[in-house]
């Protein structure tokens, strides 16, 4: 049995007469320790999908399980990193992380909780900022706190819902490297939701496109068989990177044409390959 398993999952919103079917026939399997990226257009249902796995909302049909146990609500076995940080502004970096540790490890001693908190603050390279409040941090530093808080809970599965979407390009690149480094250290099972195809290829073991909505469904799973560590600049010239990007973007654009034939195609946050690149 796969570590994470979704079978025939369906989710919609609204009343029976005007119900919008967001996700349809979602099937997904993840092995323990695997890093999977799900990429799609804004509004396709990516956040709905991550919320279903997190147990924040319930599916209309189908089943979701983690570690062989059905998902019936939120739980400490699943950590979630949102795009908007969700930090308590009156607490310091250390206190925001410690609060999560204190709630999950109720039987641990004060010293054990302190050591765990310190470990994950160091893991995201924020030891020098441990006593600062969120208002004194940059956007990238706040997102590191959110990652540290999620990891400090020792979840079996880490879910990241476009965690870098609000950051500038330079900070986003730095955080991409941090997320990849943290994954190599902890080897958590990770699901990254993103609208950036290049980001998904850079970080994940597999990348899976989510078709345009409504009734969005997962497309073909593509193994990112590119050696690690991956250098972002060098990747732009890697033939396998170009092939994966072409396959993912083609699927997404094709799905958009099929679902919304009268609307202008939404733009992807990557440059589509030129004919020369596509045939390279």
C-alpha positions, -999 to 999 in steps of 0.1 A, spaced: 0 0 0 12 35 -8 20 58 21 -4 85 8 -34 73 -13 -63 92 -30 -89 71 -48 -117 86 -69 -117 118 -49 -143 144 -60 -151 178 -45 -175 206 -54 -189 238 -38 -224 254 -38 -260 242 -38 -273 213 -59 -286 236 -86 -256 258 -90 -229 235 -77 -194 239 -92 -175 206 -94 -139 216 -87 -121 183 -86 -131 151 -104 -117 115 -102 -85 124 -84 -62 94 -80 -28 97 -64 -2 75 -47 29 87 -29 56 65 -14 71 74 20 100 99 17 89 110 -18 87 146 -29 59 153 -54 50 186 -70 15 193 -83 14 221 -108 -16 239 -124 -33 271 -133 -46 295 -106 -81 286 -98 -78 250 -109 -84 235 -75 -49 230 -61 -57 245 -27 -88 224 -25 -67 194 -32 -42 202 -5 -70 210 20 -86 176 14 -53 158 22 -48 180 52 -83 171 64 -95 207 65 -124 199 42 -141 167 33 -144 151 -1 -178 146 -17 -168 111 -29 -137 88 -29 -112 81 -1 -80 96 12 -55 78 35 -21 85 50 -1 56 64 -31 33 58 -54 54 80 -84 72 64 -83 110 67 -112 122 89 -99 157 99 -67 176 106 -40 158 126 -4 162 137 7 136 112 2 162 85 20 196 86 8 224 63 27 254 51 4 281 36 13 310 14 3 336 40 27 324 68 -1 322 95 22 332 123 12 348 156 24 384 154 29 388 192 52 358 195 89 356 185 104 331 160 113 308 188 79 311 205 59 305 173 78 272 168 77 263 204 39 267 206 34 240 179 59 217 197 42 222 230 8 213 216 20 181 198 45 167 223 25 170 254 44 143 273 79 157 266 98 176 292 104 213 290 140 206 281 131 182 253 106 207 239 133 235 240 158 213 222 134 203 195 124 240 190 160 251 188 168 223 163 143 234 138 150 271 142 186 263 133 175 240 105 159 269 86 189 292 94 171 315 118 191 311 150 203 347 148 167 359 145 151 336 171 139 365 193 124 387 166 87 391 160 71 384 126 68 421 119 106 424 122 112 397 96 113 397 58 87 377 38 113 350 32 122 347 69 86 345 79 81 316 55 111 299 70 94 302 104 63 285 90 84 257 76 102 253 109 70 252 128 55 225 105 86 203 106 90 207 144 57 189 148 74 158 132 46 152 107 47 121 85 36 143 56 44 179 48 20 198 26 30 231 10 4 252 -6 22 276 -29 45 286 0 68 308 -22 41 324 -44 42 358 -27 80 362 -26 102 382 -50 123 362 -75 155 364 -55 140 353 -22 120 326 -39 152 311 -53 169 311 -19 138 294 -3 137 268 -31 173 258 -21 163 258 15 133 235 10 154 211 -11 181 211 16 156 204 44 140 176 24 175 159 20 181 163 57 147 151 71 135 130 41 99 138 49 72 129 24 63 162 8 36 175 -15 43 209 -31 15 228 -47 27 254 -72 18 272 -104 55 274 -115 64 244 -137 102 251 -134 99 252 -95 82 218 -95 109 202 -117 137 218 -97 125 204 -64 105 172 -68 110 135 -75 78 136 -96 57 164 -111 20 159 -118 -1 185 -138 -36 194 -126 -59 201 -156 -78 233 -160 -111 234 -141 -139 229 -136 -138 192 -130 -101 193 -128 -82 160 -126 -46 149 -123 -27 143 -155 2 119 -162 28 116 -134 63 124 -148 95 113 -130 121 140 -126 150 118 -134 176 146 -131 205 141 -107 206 160 -74 216 186 -63 200 206 -91 214 240 -101 187 263 -113 209 280 -139 223 248 -153 189 232 -154 178 256 -181 202 239 -205 195 203 -193 178 183 -221 157 163 -197 146 195 -180 134 209 -213 116 176 -222 97 175 -188 88 212 -190 75 207 -226 54 177 -216 39 195 -185 31 228 -202 17 210 -233 -7 190 -211 -18 222 -192 -24 242 -223 -42 214 -240 -65 209 -210 -72 247 -210 -83 246 -246 -106 216 -240 -122 231 -209 -125 268 -219 -125 269 -257 -139 305 -258 -116 321 -233 -81 334 -237 -55 309 -226 -42 316 -191 -5 324 -189 19 300 -173 47 315 -152 73 300 -174 85 308 -209 73 282 -234 102 266 -253 110 279 -287 107 254 -317 145 250 -315 143 241 -278 113 218 -283 132 198 -309 165 198 -290 
